[in-house]
Structure formats: C-alpha cells, structure tokens
Amino acid sequence: MKILKSTLSIPGASFLKMHDFDCGNIVPIYDVVSIHALNQLIGHAKFNNKEYGEVLYRGENKLHSGLIPSLFRGCKGTTKWSQVSPIVNKILQSGDVSGAINAGSDLKIARHKAEGMLQHYGVQTRFIDLVDNHWVALWMGLYKCTRNKKIEHYYHYERRMIPLVEMAQGRMVNDDDLCQYILLLALPKPTSPSVDGIEQTDSFVKIDLRQALPSVFLRPHSQHGLVARKKMTPGKYAKDYDMATEVIGILRIRIDHAAQWLGDGELLSQDNLFPSPMNDCGYDMLLQLPDGFFPKYYGIAKYV
C-alpha cells in the first residue's frame, strides 16, 4: 500500500498538513481547487497502487479520528453484532427479499450479501460504505444527512452552503463549515476469485453491491455502491474494525467548488441516489417486512 507523498507538485492542489488517525496511520491532506487536480491526484493514487489493489473513495462532511463501522461507533467492544446478526439470519429466511438476493446459493456468501445490503439501506453493520465513482463521493461530502429526531429512521439530505451570514456577523466558522473531504482507501487484491461481487483476503471482505444484488435493489446501482469491512473473530475490540488503516490520502475541497463541479444534473440528485420505493423495488420489499422484524434501533432508513 502506497500512501500519497506530501511533496507532490500538481497544479490546482497543495499539501495542507498530515492527518493522524487513532490507529497510527498518518496521511497527507491536499487542498484541491480544480477538477484537473482532483482527477490527477486520484489517478496518481490508483496508478501507484495498481500492483497492490484497488483505490476506493469515501465522501465526508468532516474528518474523524478513525473509520469505524456505524455499528461499533462509540463502543469499546463488538457485542452489538449479536443484535444485528439475527436480522441477517431473518433476511435469509424472508421470502421475497431472500429470493431477490439469491440467498440459497452458499450460506457464507449469502450472509455477506445480506449484511452488505442492510448496510446500504441504513441498518448499522460491520461494513463501511465506499464508492468507485468520485462524483458520488463528492456528493456525499457536499450534502449533509439530517435525522428527524421525533420519528425514528427518517432522514433527509441537504446541500451544505458557505455560511456567508455567519461570516458577515463575525461568528466563528471552522474548516468543516467550509470544506468537505474525500478519503482515498487502498484495498488489497483478493486472494481468491470473486464470487457474486464478493472479494476476500485473509483480512478483508469487499462487496461490489452492483454484482452482489440484482437491480431491483436500485440504490446500490444508482450510487455505484460498495461496502468493505475487516475480518475479525467475534469478541474483539471495536477499534480492530477501524478501516482508517487503509486510508492513503485525503482530499479537501471547498463546498462551493464542489457544488460548481457537480452542478444540478438529475443524476446527482437525492431522487436518483436514494430512489423512492416506487422505483426501488428492493427498498419497497424491505419496507414491507412485518412490524417487529427490526429491533427499535436497527430499522431501514427512510429518506424524504
């Protein structure tokens, strides 16, 4: 795995500082102010890691000290998996949903598919979301997901804006108010052939959901969605799942630049990236599962 160097000379990009993750990985942050620099930095990372594996992207509103799966954030241990594992088992027995993901082929592969699918539809799992399209990564950093605190599992994405009023009033504005980030992660080549979009090494599982799931589950296909996680024996520490160990560099982009680069095309709207149950049949099947199928804190995310 080759981390970006801090000495790269690319027009439209400048080295900002090093970022220390809790796992001990230290990577450079580059300020990016042009689309050509964005493409060149990503291309540089991919070219340098072509012998190692694949470079994927994750868009973020702000930087964190790690990249812990949502299931284990704020936890020391991994006992919460015991609450989600039964949901995976029920998905494999849930008729229409099970049939749609072809769950009867191989139990281990089916469990990977079911967990990856649940992750992409808002259930907390051991996976993190990644993409191989940096337009989508830009979108995820530009838009902020807000949750309706009165109604469980209802969310909405809003485009972030430069806080001009706050700045004019002299109020405190920090980098995270002005910028977004793309994390570049390098994942090693699989040690065995891909099966239904699932690639594995001794340490990782990566799922290309576009190959693992039929397009009746439309959201993963709209988002160019992948998920990845570390392989760990149950009972280990939450920090052992930290994917920040695979980050090879961070790109920082001002949100007004990202908004200009993306524009307002319908392909980059919430309606396309998070299609409604009217268009996403797999989403509709998940929403039709009976009451009590999901425990209170692990329901399917609903976007409005």
Buried (B, 14 or more C-beta within 10 A) or exposed (E): BBBBEBEBEBEBBBBBEEBEBEBEBEBBBBBBBBEEBBEBBBEBBBEBBEEBBBBBBBBBBEBBEBBBBBBBEEBEEBEBBEEBBEBBEBBBEBEBBBEBBBBEEBEEBBBBBBBBBBBBBBBBBBBBBBBBBBBBBBBBBBBBBEEEEEEEBBBBBEBBEBBEEEEEEEEEBEEBBBBBBBBBBBBBEBEEEBBBBBBBBEEBBBBBBBBBBBEBBBBBBBBBBBBBBBEBEEEEEBBBBBBBBBBBBBBBBBBBBBBEBBEEEEEBEBEBBBBBBEEBBBBBBBEEBEEEBBEEEBBBBBBE
